[in-house]
Structure formats: C-alpha cells, structure tokens
Amino acid sequence: MKVRLLTSATIEDFVLNHANGKKHFDKWLEGIKTTDWLEPVDITHWFNANLLGSNRVVFDIGGNGRNAFRMICTYDFGRKFVQLYVNWIGTHEEYNRLTNEVKMTVWAY
C-alpha cells in the first residue's frame, strides 16, 4: 500500500532549524512517495527503521554522527493507504535521552 504522510510540514519546519539534515530529510521525503508497505515489518526494510510497538516506528535519518536524526511516527494500515503521522523529530543524541515510555507516548507535533 502507498504511504500517506499526514505531517510533511512538520518535517519541513524542523529542517529550517537543522539545515545539516536537509539532504537526509529530502531523500526520506522523496522515498516515502514511492514506497509500498503491506505489513508493519515492511517499514523496517525501507531506509533504517525499527518498530517500537503500539503502531510506532523510529526512523534513523542520516545515519550516526553529527548529521544524524531520529523521527518517531505512528502508522495505521488502512484499506487503501498506510497513514503515517510524525510524533517527534530530534537529533540522535536527543533520541538517546528519551526513555522508552516517552518514545511510546510522545506527541510533540
């Protein structure tokens, strides 16, 4: 199923303050337009992603290091589309400081 990103403006706003991640997020946004997911495990085969449980996934954007970012999203497999909603975006370091409970409940956007 095609993915419908419900909060692309959230990503674009984040990149305005984190210009070093622009090329990584642009690549991610371009890729989301052509991906097909049939079940949650398919998400992990697309870029670097880990399922967190409770319909949440964390995307590793830009790898590790100075230009590394993490994005927590909620997904919902509907009948025609997979709805994807951005819950949180931050640097790799900021993500590492989140507790497991926060990763599962954060709704920053």
Buried (B, 14 or more C-beta within 10 A) or exposed (E): BEBBBBBEEBBEEBBEEBEEBBEBBEEBBEEBEEBEBEEBEBBEEBBBBEBBEEBBBBBBBBEEEEBBBBBBBBBEBEEEEBBBBBBBBBBBEEBEEBEEEEBBEBEEB
